[in-house]
Structure formats: C-alpha cells, structure tokens
Amino acid sequence: MARSSRWNLPGVFQVQRLPIRVVLITAAISYLLQIGAILQGYPLYGIVAVTILPWILVFAFEYIWKYEHYGFFAFLLAFVLLQLGHLSEHTVQIVQLYASGGNLAVSHGVFGQLDFETVHVVWDSSVWLGLAICLYKFSRNRWLYVAFIFASLHEVEHLYLYYIYNTDRTFYLMGGLTGVMGYQGVIGSPLYRPYLHFFYNFMVVTPMLIAFARQTEHAYDQFLAKALPDLSERELVQTTNRLERVVAKAGDVIVRQDDPSDRFYIVTKGEVELIVSSKEGWERTVATLEPGRFFGELGILTGRNAATARAKTHTELLALDSRSFTELMKSDAKVRADVDEDMRRLHDLKYATTGPGPADGH
C-alpha cells in the first residue's frame, strides 16, 4: 500500500496523482533532451518543444486527478498555466525586439511558425470563451471581470485583423496589420502592434493570477465534501490541505481490526470491505464502501480499529491524521453525531449475532 509524501504546499499545488520519483525522472529526461537539442543546434522552438514533451503525460495524469477531486477549479488552474505560457511567448518577442533594435522580421517569439492571424484569432477566441465560462462558474470573483474586459478588447482586435486579412489583403499588408489600437491603426495609440498585444495579454493574465489566488482560498476536495457534507467551506478548505493520498492494490489490508488506529480514510476510487472477526474464529463482511464513503473514525475514538478494512479492487483513498480528525470532531457537532451513529451501527452489526451470517445492507 503506497502513500504519497506530504509537502507544506496547499494540496491543489502539490503533485498528487504521481509519485515524486516519477516527477524527478521526468525532470531529468526533460533536462537531458534540452541539452541534446542545444548541442544538435536545434532552433529555439525545437529546444522548447523537446523540453516540454516529457511533461505532457505528467500534466495529463495530474490534471485528470485534480479535476476529479477539485472539480472546475482544476480548469481554472490549467487555464492560468496556459495563459502564463502565452504571456511568456509575448515576453520573448519583446526581448527579441529590444535585442534586435526593433527588427520585427526576426522577432516572432519562440514559436514563430505560428505567428499568423488564424492562430491568433483562434487562441484569443478560446481565451475569451474560457474566461466567460470561468465567470459563469465563479461569478463572485471580481478579478475575473477585469481579465474578461481586457480579453474582450483583445478579441475585438484580433477579429478585426482576421477580417481584413481575409477580405482586403492589400490593405492588411500596407499597414492594416496594426489593427484597431496599434500605432496608426483605426483608433490608434502610441504602441506598435507587438507592444500593444503584450499589453493586452499582460492585462488579462495579471488579474487572472489574482483571481486564481483568491479562488484557491475556496478550493476543497470534492470527496471530502461528499463524505462530510455538513462541514463549512472553511473547514473543507483547511481539512483538504491536510489530506494524504493512499493507494492500495486488490487484497491489501489498509487497517487491521484491533490494531492501533491513527488515520481517518475516505474512499475515492475502487471498493473497500469492512470485516469484523471474533475470538471464535469467524469473520463477517459488514459493509462494502464505495467512493465517497469513509472509515477509521471509530478507531480514532477508541484507539483501536473496530474492523479490518481490505481493498476489494485497486483502490485510492484520502487519509487524515487522527489529530486533525479529532479537532474536526470537536469543532463540528454534525461530524460528532455522524460518528456516534456509525459507532452504534458497527456495534450492532458486530455483536448482534454470535456467528457468521449474511451481511446487512449498508
């Protein structure tokens, strides 16, 4: 049975789906590929591409796990990371312009092959739509409105550019590429096109980062909320940051009856059987727990596990240390009531009969 390491970062910022050794191996491979690309004389976009390539599966596995546990907040996290990458592309272009004395012909960022109007309008339309969805999901986050305003201005700019690029190519090439707000554009401003679009992107990403930081204060694990639905949002967020991921193979014993107990467990994937046994040698399955169900709370109260918990299939769980769970019980009357009810139920199941029999429904 594997347990992930615990870091001091909030849970949502941790690598939770994959073991840390996989992340370290991926980092080593990425670094070696980067050095190899540099030695082989790859262009800048090739060096960046091979550096990113090993991380794709890591990000994919991690994103799926975070979406299962944090819901739409995981979308916001991925969205912010993509936009940081977009801002980095604009930043590289500005640095290239500065280094080349303003020569736009050699200043196309990292992925210069994608520097044409169709890519720009598709990307920025996706950003606009993504922000609109985020606003719908997190309507109380005011910083998303600021980002959406600048994304809308940016979108108008690219829709105009895309229109004239496809309908009046001569005008586009004779200066129409400056757009609406670029220097000598339809309305105009002191900023040439590269600087204007860097400004737009900066004014989208900065409030997005603030919005994300604010939304992180409300992010909690969905399985915790399902298992303990009466916790307040503050309690859910605080408890989420103390959870530890546990993985068990089919047949693994997670906790054993009468052993010392120090953890509260929530099932997030697979199934767990709760089994009680007697001194006479019989044992009985008293419950099969599916995702969202929990166990271990009785053992924390009594100091000994009330039943053996065994993984029926490949199973993933979240574990909370006994001290944190005890503090939760002291602060939340509904949690105490639920635990008392479970204690009575398990007591009845364990002692109502003197021998094995068909398991009661659960």
FENNOR-V789844 format. One record per residue. N is the residue number from 0. RES is the residue in one small letter. SS is DSSP state (hx for helix, st for strand, lp for the rest). PSI is psi in whole degrees, 0 to 359 (* if undefined). Layout:
n:res:ss:psi
N:RES:SS:PSI
N:RES:SS:PSI
This chain:
n:res:ss:psi
0:m:lp:125
1:a:st:143
2:r:st:139
3:s:lp:155
4:s:lp:156
5:r:lp:127
6:w:lp:173
7:n:lp:349
8:l:lp:153
9:p:lp:150
10:g:hx:320
11:v:hx:338
12:f:hx:356
13:q:lp:155
14:v:lp:107
15:q:lp:333
16:r:lp:324
17:l:lp:149
18:p:lp:151
19:i:hx:331
20:r:hx:327
21:v:hx:320
22:v:hx:317
23:l:hx:319
24:i:hx:317
25:t:hx:319
26:a:hx:320
27:a:hx:316
28:i:hx:316
29:s:hx:318
30:y:hx:317
31:l:hx:319
32:l:hx:321
33:q:hx:313
34:i:hx:318
35:g:hx:319
36:a:hx:322
37:i:hx:315
38:l:hx:329
39:q:lp:357
40:g:lp:28
41:y:lp:149
42:p:lp:168
43:l:hx:317
44:y:hx:328
45:g:hx:320
46:i:hx:314
47:v:hx:319
48:a:hx:313
49:v:hx:335
50:t:hx:321
51:i:hx:327
52:l:hx:311
53:p:lp:341
54:w:hx:349
55:i:hx:312
56:l:hx:323
57:v:hx:312
58:f:hx:321
59:a:hx:310
60:f:hx:318
61:e:hx:321
62:y:hx:316
63:i:hx:315
64:w:hx:315
65:k:hx:325
66:y:hx:320
67:e:hx:326
68:h:hx:328
69:y:hx:359
70:g:lp:220
71:f:lp:342
72:f:hx:328
73:a:hx:326
74:f:hx:315
75:l:hx:319
76:l:hx:311
77:a:hx:321
78:f:hx:316
79:v:hx:318
80:l:hx:318
81:l:hx:319
82:q:hx:329
83:l:hx:321
84:g:hx:320
85:h:hx:316
86:l:hx:323
87:s:hx:321
88:e:hx:315
89:h:hx:323
90:t:hx:317
91:v:hx:319
92:q:hx:319
93:i:hx:319
94:v:hx:318
95:q:hx:319
96:l:hx:318
97:y:hx:316
98:a:hx:330
99:s:lp:8
100:g:lp:27
101:g:lp:15
102:n:lp:101
103:l:hx:334
104:a:hx:333
105:v:hx:18
106:s:lp:80
107:h:lp:20
108:g:lp:201
109:v:lp:309
110:f:lp:68
111:g:hx:335
112:q:hx:342
113:l:hx:9
114:d:lp:71
115:f:lp:165
116:e:hx:323
117:t:hx:315
118:v:hx:316
119:h:hx:313
120:v:hx:323
121:v:hx:315
122:w:hx:310
123:d:hx:332
124:s:hx:322
125:s:hx:320
126:v:hx:314
127:w:hx:314
128:l:hx:318
129:g:hx:319
130:l:hx:324
131:a:hx:320
132:i:hx:318
133:c:hx:321
134:l:hx:322
135:y:hx:319
136:k:hx:325
137:f:lp:60
138:s:lp:342
139:r:lp:355
140:n:lp:101
141:r:hx:331
142:w:hx:335
143:l:hx:329
144:y:hx:321
145:v:hx:313
146:a:hx:321
147:f:hx:323
148:i:hx:312
149:f:hx:327
150:a:hx:325
151:s:hx:318
152:l:hx:318
153:h:hx:320
154:e:hx:317
155:v:hx:318
156:e:hx:312
157:h:hx:327
158:l:hx:319
159:y:hx:312
160:l:hx:317
161:y:hx:323
162:y:hx:309
163:i:hx:332
164:y:hx:324
165:n:hx:342
166:t:hx:336
167:d:lp:74
168:r:hx:326
169:t:hx:313
170:f:hx:321
171:y:hx:313
172:l:hx:337
173:m:lp:7
174:g:lp:353
175:g:hx:342
176:l:hx:352
177:t:hx:340
178:g:lp:210
179:v:lp:308
180:m:lp:358
181:g:lp:168
182:y:lp:123
183:q:lp:28
184:g:lp:194
185:v:lp:312
186:i:lp:312
187:g:lp:156
188:s:lp:173
189:p:lp:352
190:l:lp:128
191:y:lp:162
192:r:hx:310
193:p:hx:321
194:y:hx:324
195:l:hx:315
196:h:hx:331
197:f:hx:318
198:f:hx:313
199:y:hx:310
200:n:hx:320
201:f:hx:319
202:m:hx:349
203:v:hx:313
204:v:hx:319
205:t:hx:308
206:p:hx:333
207:m:hx:319
208:l:hx:319
209:i:hx:318
210:a:hx:320
211:f:hx:317
212:a:hx:319
213:r:hx:320
214:q:hx:332
215:t:hx:330
216:e:lp:348
217:h:lp:7
218:a:lp:129
219:y:lp:162
220:d:lp:129
221:q:hx:329
222:f:hx:325
223:l:hx:317
224:a:hx:325
225:k:hx:320
226:a:hx:320
227:l:lp:73
228:p:lp:346
229:d:lp:3
230:l:lp:147
231:s:lp:165
232:e:hx:319
233:r:hx:316
234:e:hx:321
235:l:hx:315
236:v:hx:312
237:q:hx:319
238:t:hx:322
239:t:hx:319
240:n:lp:354
241:r:lp:358
242:l:lp:150
243:e:st:134
244:r:st:136
245:v:st:137
246:v:st:134
247:a:st:139
248:k:lp:162
249:a:lp:128
250:g:lp:347
251:d:lp:138
252:v:st:119
253:i:st:312
254:v:st:152
255:r:lp:139
256:q:lp:134
257:d:lp:357
258:d:lp:156
259:p:st:141
260:s:lp:134
261:d:lp:11
262:r:st:148
263:f:st:133
264:y:st:141
265:i:st:127
266:v:st:129
267:t:st:342
268:k:st:142
269:g:lp:201
270:e:lp:146
271:v:st:130
272:e:st:134
273:l:st:124
274:i:st:130
275:v:st:147
276:s:st:164
277:s:lp:169
278:k:lp:337
279:e:lp:349
280:g:lp:354
281:w:lp:156
282:e:st:155
283:r:st:133
284:t:st:116
285:v:st:345
286:a:st:151
287:t:st:117
288:l:st:130
289:e:lp:175
290:p:lp:135
291:g:lp:343
292:r:lp:164
293:f:st:165
294:f:st:170
295:g:lp:347
296:e:hx:326
297:l:hx:322
298:g:hx:325
299:i:hx:322
300:l:hx:320
301:t:hx:345
302:g:lp:348
303:r:st:144
304:n:lp:130
305:a:lp:341
306:a:lp:163
307:t:st:132
308:a:st:122
309:r:st:134
310:a:st:125
311:k:lp:327
312:t:lp:182
313:h:lp:126
314:t:st:141
315:e:st:141
316:l:st:163
317:l:st:134
318:a:st:140
319:l:st:131
320:d:st:156
321:s:hx:324
322:r:hx:315
323:s:hx:320
324:f:hx:321
325:t:hx:319
326:e:hx:323
327:l:hx:318
328:m:hx:321
329:k:hx:328
330:s:hx:347
331:d:lp:110
332:a:hx:326
333:k:hx:322
334:v:hx:317
335:r:hx:318
336:a:hx:319
337:d:hx:319
338:v:hx:317
339:d:hx:319
340:e:hx:317
341:d:hx:324
342:m:hx:317
343:r:hx:320
344:r:hx:313
345:l:hx:324
346:h:hx:315
347:d:hx:318
348:l:hx:326
349:k:hx:323
350:y:hx:358
351:a:lp:335
352:t:lp:163
353:t:lp:7
354:g:lp:175
355:p:lp:149
356:g:lp:180
357:p:lp:140
358:a:lp:144
359:d:lp:157
360:g:lp:152
361:h:lp:*
